[in-house]
Amino acid sequence: MGSESGSRFPGFFIFIMFSWLLFSSSSSQALEFYVGGKDGWVTKPSEDYNHWAQRLRFQVNDTLHFKYQKGSDSVLVVKKEDYDSCNTKNPLQKMDDGDSSFTFNSSGPFYFISGKSERCQKGQKLIVVVMAVRDKPPHQSPPTPAPVVTPPSVAPSPAAKAPTPSPSSSSGSGLRPGGSEVGLAFGVSIGMSLIFGSIGWLV
């Protein structure tokens, strides 16, 4: 039984590492979105552009693709007030090649309208809210032993002359004798119990 558990541990460790690498790589992967789907950038899409955007999650480095007939339309990146009024006079950026791509370089709201004011007034406009940078997962398992290793800032008691722990002391001061060695041993014992608990779960 012991040898079987020992042989399963490397496989379990490899599985955990592989899962973590897969999660971290997928979480930082940029995505591409085709505005309007098969309809493209048109006056009357089958789904309202803002309804479409609200169903999705956009992150920094994701890309929007706008498909439309070159020469008959364009895409303007504008400020909120120009979005609200369909003002095409002072865009932050203009795209008019018929197959335009826009990559988000920061989080926050982005406003897109048709280059033709009358089309914008009919609803050919889009707001995309880009979320904050995603590759900051809360994987802070290495620092967790730190509070255990750190000795409490209490003056040493003259009664504690030997590092033998007292089974009757339940106030937490039993961590002080032996200093960092006791803390390290405690941390190792916790780590080992977690490992063998995981192995027992697998078996």
Accessible surface in RSA format (square Angstrom, percent):
REM  Atomic radii and reference values for relative SASA: ProtOr
REM  Chains: A
REM  Algorithm: Lee & Richards
REM  Probe-radius: 1.40
REM  Slices: 20
REM RES _ NUM      All-atoms   Total-Side   Main-Chain    Non-polar    All polar
REM                ABS   REL    ABS   REL    ABS   REL    ABS   REL    ABS   REL
RES MET A   1   159.66  82.7 117.68  77.9  41.98 100.0 103.74  88.2  55.92  74.1
RES GLY A   2    58.30  71.9   0.00   N/A  58.30  71.9  40.86 112.1  17.44  39.1
RES SER A   3    99.56  84.1  76.55 102.2  23.01  53.0  59.95 127.7  39.60  55.5
RES GLU A   4    80.48  46.2  75.30  57.0   5.18  12.3  33.19  64.2  47.29  38.6
RES SER A   5    22.32  18.9  22.29  29.7   0.04   0.1  13.78  29.3   8.54  12.0
RES GLY A   6    43.56  53.7   0.00   N/A  43.56  53.7  33.99  93.3   9.57  21.4
RES SER A   7    80.33  67.9  53.24  71.0  27.09  62.4  50.68 107.9  29.65  41.5
RES ARG A   8    97.66  41.0  90.95  46.4   6.71  16.0  30.55  41.7  67.11  40.7
RES PHE A   9    66.43  33.2  66.33  41.1   0.09   0.2  66.43  40.3   0.00   0.0
RES PRO A  10    69.62  50.7  65.32  59.5   4.30  15.6  69.62  57.5   0.00   0.0
RES GLY A  11    41.85  51.6   0.00   N/A  41.85  51.6  34.12  93.6   7.74  17.3
RES PHE A  12    41.02  20.5  34.62  21.4   6.41  16.7  38.95  23.6   2.07   5.9
RES PHE A  13   108.76  54.4 107.57  66.6   1.18   3.1 108.76  65.9   0.00   0.0
RES ILE A  14   114.58  65.2 113.08  84.2   1.49   3.6 114.24  82.3   0.33   0.9
RES PHE A  15   126.61  63.3 121.22  75.1   5.39  14.0 126.49  76.7   0.12   0.3
RES ILE A  16    81.70  46.5  80.69  60.1   1.01   2.4  80.69  58.1   1.01   2.7
RES MET A  17    81.02  42.0  81.02  53.6   0.00   0.0  61.28  52.1  19.74  26.1
RES PHE A  18   124.68  62.4 122.31  75.8   2.37   6.2 124.09  75.2   0.59   1.7
RES SER A  19    43.79  37.0  37.74  50.4   6.04  13.9  32.71  69.7  11.07  15.5
RES TRP A  20   105.17  42.2  99.67  48.2   5.50  12.9 101.29  54.0   3.88   6.3
RES LEU A  21    97.00  54.0  95.12  68.0   1.88   4.7  95.13  66.8   1.87   5.0
RES LEU A  22   104.47  58.2 100.69  72.0   3.78   9.5 103.96  73.0   0.51   1.4
RES PHE A  23   113.04  56.6 108.70  67.3   4.34  11.3 112.69  68.3   0.34   1.0
RES SER A  24    33.01  27.9  28.55  38.1   4.46  10.3  21.31  45.4  11.71  16.4
RES SER A  25    65.58  55.4  53.54  71.5  12.03  27.7  49.50 105.4  16.08  22.5
RES SER A  26    61.39  51.9  47.31  63.1  14.08  32.4  35.70  76.0  25.69  36.0
RES SER A  27    21.06  17.8  12.14  16.2   8.92  20.5  20.41  43.5   0.65   0.9
RES SER A  28    60.98  51.5  34.38  45.9  26.60  61.3  18.60  39.6  42.38  59.4
RES GLN A  29   110.55  61.8 102.49  74.9   8.06  19.2  29.11  62.0  81.44  61.8
RES ALA A  30    49.92  45.9  30.46  47.0  19.45  44.2  31.37  44.2  18.54  49.1
RES LEU A  31    81.68  45.5  79.01  56.5   2.67   6.7  81.28  57.1   0.40   1.1
RES GLU A  32   111.61  64.1  86.01  65.1  25.60  61.0  23.38  45.2  88.23  72.0
RES PHE A  33    25.56  12.8  22.38  13.9   3.19   8.3  25.56  15.5   0.00   0.0
RES TYR A  34   107.27  50.1  99.25  56.5   8.02  20.9  67.70  50.9  39.58  48.8
RES VAL A  35     1.53   1.0   0.00   0.0   1.53   3.7   0.00   0.0   1.53   4.2
RES GLY A  36    14.91  18.4   0.00   N/A  14.91  18.4   8.66  23.8   6.25  14.0
RES GLY A  37    46.45  57.3   0.00   N/A  46.45  57.3  34.04  93.4  12.41  27.8
RES LYS A  38   199.42  97.3 151.88  93.2  47.54 113.2 121.61 109.5  77.81  82.9
RES ASP A  39    45.12  31.6  26.22  26.1  18.89  44.7  10.46  24.6  34.66  34.6
RES GLY A  40     4.85   6.0   0.00   N/A   4.85   6.0   4.85  13.3   0.00   0.0
RES TRP A  41     2.59   1.0   0.00   0.0   2.59   6.1   0.00   0.0   2.59   4.2
RES VAL A  42    50.47  33.2  50.13  45.4   0.34   0.8  50.47  43.9   0.00   0.0
RES THR A  43    30.78  21.9  27.11  27.5   3.68   8.8  18.40  24.7  12.38  18.7
RES LYS A  44   175.67  85.7 149.17  91.5  26.50  63.1  94.52  85.1  81.15  86.4
RES PRO A  45    27.83  20.3  11.17  10.2  16.66  60.6  11.17   9.2  16.66 103.5
RES SER A  46   102.04  86.2  56.04  74.8  46.00 106.0  51.83 110.4  50.21  70.3
RES GLU A  47    63.00  36.2  55.60  42.1   7.40  17.6  37.73  73.0  25.27  20.6
RES ASP A  48    64.94  45.5  53.68  53.4  11.26  26.6  20.28  47.7  44.67  44.5
RES TYR A  49     1.20   0.6   0.79   0.4   0.42   1.1   0.79   0.6   0.42   0.5
RES ASN A  50    34.77  24.0  34.31  33.2   0.46   1.1  11.65  28.0  23.12  22.3
RES HIS A  51   109.94  60.1 107.52  74.7   2.41   6.2  64.01  66.0  45.93  53.4
RES TRP A  52    27.19  10.9  27.19  13.2   0.00   0.0  12.21   6.5  14.98  24.3
RES ALA A  53     8.73   8.0   4.20   6.5   4.52  10.3   4.44   6.3   4.29  11.4
RES GLN A  54   140.61  78.6 105.50  77.1  35.12  83.6  48.05 102.3  92.56  70.2
RES ARG A  55   153.32  64.4 116.39  59.3  36.93  87.9  69.06  94.4  84.27  51.1
RES LEU A  56    56.26  31.3  41.11  29.4  15.15  38.1  43.33  30.4  12.93  34.8
RES ARG A  57   161.70  67.9 150.29  76.6  11.40  27.1  64.59  88.3  97.10  58.8
RES PHE A  58     3.15   1.6   2.62   1.6   0.53   1.4   2.62   1.6   0.53   1.5
RES GLN A  59    13.30   7.4  13.30   9.7   0.00   0.0   1.50   3.2  11.80   8.9
RES VAL A  60    26.54  17.5  19.49  17.6   7.04  17.0  19.49  16.9   7.04  19.1
RES ASN A  61    90.33  62.3  86.31  83.4   4.02   9.7  13.58  32.7  76.75  74.2
RES ASP A  62     0.00   0.0   0.00   0.0   0.00   0.0   0.00   0.0   0.00   0.0
RES THR A  63    18.46  13.1  18.46  18.7   0.00   0.0   5.53   7.4  12.93  19.5
RES LEU A  64     0.00   0.0   0.00   0.0   0.00   0.0   0.00   0.0   0.00   0.0
RES HIS A  65    26.38  14.4  25.69  17.9   0.69   1.8  22.20  22.9   4.18   4.9
RES PHE A  66     0.00   0.0   0.00   0.0   0.00   0.0   0.00   0.0   0.00   0.0
RES LYS A  67   100.87  49.2  97.77  60.0   3.10   7.4  66.58  59.9  34.28  36.5
RES TYR A  68    27.16  12.7   2.02   1.2  25.13  65.4  15.01  11.3  12.14  15.0
RES GLN A  69   138.19  77.3 124.28  90.8  13.91  33.1  41.67  88.7  96.53  73.2
RES LYS A  70   146.63  71.5 124.06  76.1  22.56  53.7  70.17  63.2  76.46  81.4
RES GLY A  71    75.17  92.7   0.00   N/A  75.17  92.7  42.14 115.6  33.03  74.0
RES SER A  72    37.17  31.4  31.77  42.4   5.40  12.4  32.38  68.9   4.80   6.7
RES ASP A  73    10.31   7.2   2.17   2.2   8.14  19.3   5.14  12.1   5.17   5.2
RES SER A  74     8.51   7.2   8.51  11.4   0.00   0.0   3.77   8.0   4.74   6.6
RES VAL A  75     0.00   0.0   0.00   0.0   0.00   0.0   0.00   0.0   0.00   0.0
RES LEU A  76     4.02   2.2   4.02   2.9   0.00   0.0   4.02   2.8   0.00   0.0
RES VAL A  77     8.99   5.9   8.99   8.1   0.00   0.0   8.99   7.8   0.00   0.0
RES VAL A  78     2.59   1.7   0.06   0.1   2.52   6.1   0.06   0.1   2.52   6.8
RES LYS A  79   107.75  52.6 103.01  63.2   4.74  11.3  50.90  45.8  56.85  60.6
RES LYS A  80   111.36  54.3 108.50  66.6   2.86   6.8  78.69  70.8  32.67  34.8
RES GLU A  81   108.56  62.3 101.13  76.5   7.43  17.7  57.59 111.4  50.97  41.6
RES ASP A  82     9.42   6.6   9.42   9.4   0.00   0.0   0.03   0.1   9.39   9.4
RES TYR A  83    13.07   6.1  13.07   7.4   0.00   0.0   9.61   7.2   3.45   4.3
RES ASP A  84    82.05  57.5  55.47  55.2  26.58  62.9  29.74  70.0  52.31  52.2
RES SER A  85    70.49  59.6  46.72  62.3  23.77  54.8  51.51 109.7  18.98  26.6
RES CYS A  86     7.59   5.7   4.83   5.4   2.76   6.5   0.16   0.4   7.43   8.0
RES ASN A  87    46.07  31.8  39.95  38.6   6.12  14.7  15.26  36.7  30.82  29.8
RES THR A  88    31.49  22.4  18.05  18.3  13.44  32.0   2.71   3.6  28.78  43.5
RES LYS A  89   177.83  86.8 147.37  90.4  30.46  72.5  96.73  87.1  81.10  86.4
RES ASN A  90    89.00  61.4  78.44  75.8  10.56  25.4  37.21  89.6  51.79  50.1
RES PRO A  91    46.18  33.7  24.91  22.7  21.27  77.3  24.91  20.6  21.27 132.2
RES LEU A  92   111.00  61.8  76.17  54.5  34.83  87.6  80.38  56.5  30.62  82.4
RES GLN A  93    78.53  43.9  71.42  52.2   7.11  16.9  29.18  62.1  49.35  37.4
RES LYS A  94   125.69  61.3  97.73  60.0  27.96  66.6  42.06  37.9  83.63  89.1
RES MET A  95    16.95   8.8  12.26   8.1   4.69  11.2  16.11  13.7   0.85   1.1
RES ASP A  96    75.29  52.7  69.80  69.5   5.49  13.0  10.20  24.0  65.09  64.9
RES ASP A  97    81.17  56.9  67.54  67.2  13.63  32.2  32.95  77.5  48.22  48.1
RES GLY A  98    10.45  12.9   0.00   N/A  10.45  12.9   4.90  13.4   5.56  12.4
RES ASP A  99    73.84  51.7  62.12  61.8  11.72  27.7  26.22  61.7  47.63  47.5
RES SER A 100     2.60   2.2   1.06   1.4   1.54   3.6   2.60   5.5   0.00   0.0
RES SER A 101    59.75  50.5  37.25  49.7  22.50  51.8  25.90  55.1  33.85  47.4
RES PHE A 102    21.86  10.9  19.69  12.2   2.17   5.7  21.86  13.3   0.00   0.0
RES THR A 103    71.64  51.0  56.46  57.2  15.18  36.2  37.81  50.8  33.83  51.1
RES PHE A 104     0.00   0.0   0.00   0.0   0.00   0.0   0.00   0.0   0.00   0.0
RES ASN A 105   122.91  84.8  97.67  94.4  25.24  60.8  33.89  81.6  89.01  86.0
RES SER A 106    54.20  45.8  49.75  66.4   4.45  10.2  38.61  82.2  15.60  21.8
RES SER A 107    58.54  49.5  38.61  51.5  19.93  45.9   5.34  11.4  53.20  74.5
RES GLY A 108    21.29  26.3   0.00   N/A  21.29  26.3  20.73  56.9   0.56   1.2
RES PRO A 109    77.34  56.4  62.00  56.5  15.34  55.8  62.00  51.2  15.34  95.3
RES PHE A 110    27.73  13.9  25.26  15.6   2.48   6.4  27.73  16.8   0.00   0.0
RES TYR A 111    29.19  13.6  28.56  16.2   0.63   1.6  14.84  11.2  14.35  17.7
RES PHE A 112     0.00   0.0   0.00   0.0   0.00   0.0   0.00   0.0   0.00   0.0
RES ILE A 113     0.00   0.0   0.00   0.0   0.00   0.0   0.00   0.0   0.00   0.0
RES SER A 114     0.00   0.0   0.00   0.0   0.00   0.0   0.00   0.0   0.00   0.0
RES GLY A 115    21.71  26.8   0.00   N/A  21.71  26.8   2.02   5.6  19.69  44.1
RES LYS A 116    83.65  40.8  79.61  48.8   4.04   9.6  31.89  28.7  51.76  55.1
RES SER A 117    42.10  35.6  39.08  52.2   3.01   6.9  26.42  56.3  15.67  22.0
RES GLU A 118   101.80  58.4  97.04  73.4   4.75  11.3  55.36 107.1  46.44  37.9
RES ARG A 119    66.03  27.7  65.97  33.6   0.06   0.1   7.65  10.5  58.38  35.4
RES CYS A 120     0.58   0.4   0.00   0.0   0.58   1.4   0.00   0.0   0.58   0.6
RES GLN A 121   123.06  68.8  87.96  64.3  35.09  83.6  27.94  59.5  95.11  72.1
RES LYS A 122   139.10  67.9 109.03  66.9  30.07  71.6  64.49  58.0  74.61  79.5
RES GLY A 123    28.36  35.0   0.00   N/A  28.36  35.0  23.41  64.2   4.95  11.1
RES GLN A 124     0.00   0.0   0.00   0.0   0.00   0.0   0.00   0.0   0.00   0.0
RES LYS A 125    39.40  19.2  37.71  23.1   1.69   4.0  17.02  15.3  22.39  23.8
RES LEU A 126     0.00   0.0   0.00   0.0   0.00   0.0   0.00   0.0   0.00   0.0
RES ILE A 127    56.31  32.0  50.61  37.7   5.70  13.7  50.61  36.4   5.70  15.5
RES VAL A 128     0.28   0.2   0.00   0.0   0.28   0.7   0.28   0.2   0.00   0.0
RES VAL A 129    94.78  62.4  84.01  76.1  10.77  25.9  84.01  73.0  10.77  29.2
RES VAL A 130     4.09   2.7   0.00   0.0   4.09   9.8   0.00   0.0   4.09  11.1
RES MET A 131    72.66  37.6  65.85  43.6   6.82  16.2  67.89  57.7   4.77   6.3
RES ALA A 132    72.89  67.0  61.86  95.5  11.04  25.1  62.47  88.0  10.42  27.6
RES VAL A 133    87.07  57.3  71.87  65.1  15.20  36.6  71.94  62.5  15.13  41.0
RES ARG A 134    66.77  28.0  44.04  22.4  22.73  54.1  28.54  39.0  38.23  23.2
RES ASP A 135    74.30  52.0  57.66  57.4  16.64  39.4  14.43  34.0  59.87  59.7
RES LYS A 136   172.25  84.0 144.76  88.8  27.49  65.5  94.43  85.0  77.82  82.9
RES PRO A 137    33.20  24.2  18.58  16.9  14.62  53.1  24.16  19.9   9.04  56.2
RES PRO A 138   127.42  92.9 102.82  93.7  24.60  89.4 107.95  89.1  19.47 121.0
RES HIS A 139    95.92  52.4  78.89  54.8  17.04  43.6  64.28  66.3  31.64  36.8
RES GLN A 140   124.95  69.9 116.31  85.0   8.64  20.6  33.95  72.3  91.00  69.0
RES SER A 141    80.29  67.8  69.56  92.8  10.73  24.7  50.29 107.1  30.00  42.0
RES PRO A 142   107.00  78.0  81.72  74.5  25.28  91.9  93.97  77.6  13.03  81.0
RES PRO A 143    74.20  54.1  62.11  56.6  12.09  43.9  71.08  58.7   3.11  19.3
RES THR A 144    92.42  65.7  78.90  80.0  13.51  32.2  73.09  98.2  19.33  29.2
RES PRO A 145    61.16  44.6  56.39  51.4   4.77  17.3  61.06  50.4   0.10   0.6
RES ALA A 146    53.48  49.2  44.66  68.9   8.81  20.1  51.75  72.9   1.73   4.6
RES PRO A 147   102.13  74.4  77.82  70.9  24.30  88.3  86.34  71.3  15.79  98.1
RES VAL A 148    40.35  26.6  31.17  28.2   9.17  22.1  35.57  30.9   4.78  13.0
RES VAL A 149    56.14  36.9  53.00  48.0   3.14   7.6  53.00  46.0   3.14   8.5
RES THR A 150    90.97  64.7  78.59  79.7  12.38  29.5  59.96  80.5  31.01  46.9
RES PRO A 151    80.18  58.4  66.58  60.7  13.59  49.4  71.28  58.8   8.90  55.3
RES PRO A 152    58.44  42.6  39.51  36.0  18.93  68.8  50.62  41.8   7.82  48.6
RES SER A 153   123.33 104.2  81.49 108.8  41.84  96.4  60.55 128.9  62.78  88.0
RES VAL A 154    96.94  63.8  81.28  73.6  15.67  37.8  86.64  75.3  10.30  27.9
RES ALA A 155    83.28  76.6  62.63  96.7  20.65  47.0  69.03  97.2  14.25  37.8
RES PRO A 156   112.18  81.8  96.90  88.3  15.29  55.6  96.90  80.0  15.29  95.0
RES SER A 157    43.87  37.1  35.10  46.8   8.77  20.2  26.96  57.4  16.91  23.7
RES PRO A 158   133.59  97.4 103.44  94.3  30.15 109.6 117.67  97.2  15.91  98.9
RES ALA A 159    84.77  77.9  58.86  90.8  25.91  58.9  68.69  96.7  16.08  42.6
RES ALA A 160    51.71  47.5  19.65  30.3  32.06  72.9  28.39  40.0  23.32  61.8
RES LYS A 161   190.80  93.1 150.95  92.6  39.84  94.9 103.37  93.0  87.43  93.1
RES ALA A 162    52.79  48.5  41.69  64.3  11.10  25.3  44.64  62.9   8.15  21.6
RES PRO A 163    95.43  69.5  82.84  75.5  12.59  45.8  84.31  69.6  11.12  69.1
RES THR A 164   104.39  74.2  90.95  92.2  13.45  32.0  72.55  97.4  31.85  48.1
RES PRO A 165   110.03  80.2  93.32  85.1  16.71  60.7  96.15  79.4  13.88  86.3
RES SER A 166    58.73  49.6  45.97  61.4  12.76  29.4  37.06  78.9  21.67  30.4
RES PRO A 167   140.06 102.1  99.91  91.1  40.14 145.9 113.51  93.7  26.54 165.0
RES SER A 168   103.45  87.4  69.72  93.0  33.73  77.7  58.32 124.2  45.13  63.2
RES SER A 169    50.73  42.9  23.86  31.8  26.87  61.9  29.54  62.9  21.19  29.7
RES SER A 170   115.65  97.7  76.76 102.4  38.90  89.6  50.12 106.7  65.54  91.8
RES SER A 171    97.52  82.4  55.91  74.6  41.61  95.9  57.95 123.4  39.57  55.4
RES GLY A 172    44.99  55.5   0.00   N/A  44.99  55.5  37.24 102.2   7.75  17.4
RES SER A 173    51.12  43.2  42.85  57.2   8.26  19.0  30.24  64.4  20.87  29.2
RES GLY A 174    30.26  37.3   0.00   N/A  30.26  37.3  22.17  60.8   8.08  18.1
RES LEU A 175    68.08  37.9  63.84  45.7   4.24  10.7  63.84  44.8   4.24  11.4
RES ARG A 176    48.30  20.3  36.97  18.8  11.33  27.0  12.31  16.8  35.99  21.8
RES PRO A 177    31.36  22.9  20.33  18.5  11.03  40.1  31.04  25.6   0.32   2.0
RES GLY A 178    30.47  37.6   0.00   N/A  30.47  37.6  15.85  43.5  14.62  32.7
RES GLY A 179    31.44  38.8   0.00   N/A  31.44  38.8  25.39  69.7   6.05  13.6
RES SER A 180    70.66  59.7  64.07  85.5   6.59  15.2  33.81  72.0  36.85  51.6
RES GLU A 181   128.23  73.6 122.37  92.6   5.85  13.9  51.19  99.0  77.04  62.9
RES VAL A 182    45.69  30.1  42.86  38.8   2.83   6.8  45.39  39.4   0.30   0.8
RES GLY A 183     3.40   4.2   0.00   N/A   3.40   4.2   3.29   9.0   0.11   0.3
RES LEU A 184   111.25  62.0 111.17  79.5   0.08   0.2 111.25  78.1   0.00   0.0
RES ALA A 185    62.06  57.1  50.46  77.9  11.60  26.4  57.80  81.4   4.26  11.3
RES PHE A 186    88.99  44.5  84.56  52.4   4.43  11.5  88.33  53.6   0.66   1.9
RES GLY A 187    17.63  21.7   0.00   N/A  17.63  21.7   9.39  25.8   8.24  18.4
RES VAL A 188    83.81  55.1  76.67  69.4   7.14  17.2  82.84  72.0   0.97   2.6
RES SER A 189    58.97  49.8  48.18  64.3  10.79  24.9  47.24 100.6  11.74  16.4
RES ILE A 190    70.34  40.0  68.83  51.3   1.51   3.6  70.34  50.6   0.00   0.0
RES GLY A 191    27.33  33.7   0.00   N/A  27.33  33.7  26.74  73.4   0.59   1.3
RES MET A 192    85.71  44.4  85.35  56.5   0.36   0.9  63.16  53.7  22.55  29.9
RES SER A 193    70.21  59.3  53.92  72.0  16.29  37.5  49.74 105.9  20.48  28.7
RES LEU A 194   119.51  66.6 114.57  82.0   4.95  12.4 117.43  82.5   2.08   5.6
RES ILE A 195    64.46  36.7  61.25  45.6   3.21   7.7  64.28  46.3   0.18   0.5
RES PHE A 196   118.43  59.3 110.64  68.5   7.80  20.3 110.93  67.3   7.50  21.5
RES GLY A 197    45.02  55.5   0.00   N/A  45.02  55.5  36.27  99.5   8.76  19.6
RES SER A 198    34.50  29.2  27.77  37.1   6.73  15.5   7.56  16.1  26.94  37.7
RES ILE A 199     9.93   5.6   9.93   7.4   0.00   0.0   9.93   7.1   0.00   0.0
RES GLY A 200    50.15  61.8   0.00   N/A  50.15  61.8  33.74  92.6  16.40  36.7
RES TRP A 201   198.97  79.8 168.97  81.8  29.99  70.4 149.06  79.5  49.91  81.0
RES LEU A 202    63.14  35.2  44.31  31.7  18.83  47.3  46.19  32.4  16.95  45.6
RES VAL A 203    66.97  44.1  20.14  18.2  46.83 112.8  30.20  26.2  36.77  99.7
END  Absolute sums over single chains surface
CHAIN  1 A    13478.2      10682.6       2795.6       8772.1       4706.0
END  Absolute sums over all chains
TOTAL         13478.2      10682.6       2795.6       8772.1       4706.0
